Each structure stands twice: as structure tokens, then as C-alpha cells.
Amino acid sequence: MEKEQLVLGAHGVVALGMLAFGAYRVSRGNVVPGAINVAMAAGIVAVGVYMTRLA
């Protein structure tokens, strides 16, 4: 496995966890904190993509 794929995969797994937790918080009525979790998940994926393009 190439290093770039590993970096992007790790960021994807962390982002997936953040996305799931954000969706859980939204479903429990905490809309703003859940939306922040979802936004952070998008940011984590963006950083992962950026890091893969650096190499």
C-alpha cells in the first residue's frame, strides 16, 4: 500500500467516525454540536486530500 493511500484512508476512517457521531448528536436533538462534528469530518477529509497531494 502506498503512503498516500494510507494517509487518506486513515483520515477517511477518522472522518467517518466524526460524521457518525455528528449524525447521532443531531438525531438526539443537539443540532449545532452535531453540525460542528459534520463540518469537522469534512475538514479532516480535506486535510487528508491535501496531505496526499503534497507527497
C-alpha positions in Angstrom: 0.0 0.0 0.0 1.3 3.4 -0.9 1.9 6.0 1.8 -0.6 8.4 0.2 -3.4 5.9 0.2 -2.6 5.0 3.8 -2.8 8.7 4.9 -6.0 9.3 3.0 -7.5 6.1 4.4 -6.6 7.0 8.0 -8.2 10.4 7.5 -11.3 8.8 6.0 -11.8 6.5 8.9 -11.5 9.3 11.4 -13.8 11.4 9.4 -16.3 8.6 9.2 -16.3 8.3 12.9 -16.8 12.0 13.4 -19.6 12.0 10.8 -21.4 9.2 12.6 -21.0 10.9 15.9 -22.3 14.1 14.5 -25.3 12.4 13.0 -26.0 10.7 16.4 -25.9 14.1 18.1 -28.3 15.6 15.5 -30.7 12.8 16.0 -30.6 13.3 19.8 -31.6 17.0 19.3 -28.2 18.6 19.6 -28.2 20.2 16.1 -25.4 22.7 16.4 -22.8 20.4 18.1 -23.8 17.7 15.6 -23.3 20.1 12.7 -19.9 21.1 14.0 -18.9 17.4 14.1 -20.1 17.0 10.5 -18.1 20.1 9.5 -15.0 18.8 11.2 -15.4 15.5 9.4 -15.3 17.4 6.1 -12.3 19.3 7.2 -10.5 16.1 8.2 -11.1 14.7 4.7 -9.9 17.9 3.1 -6.7 17.8 5.1 -6.2 14.2 4.1 -6.6 15.0 0.4 -4.2 18.0 0.8 -1.6 15.8 2.5 -1.7 13.2 -0.2 -1.1 15.9 -2.9 1.9 17.2 -1.0 3.8 14.0 -1.4 
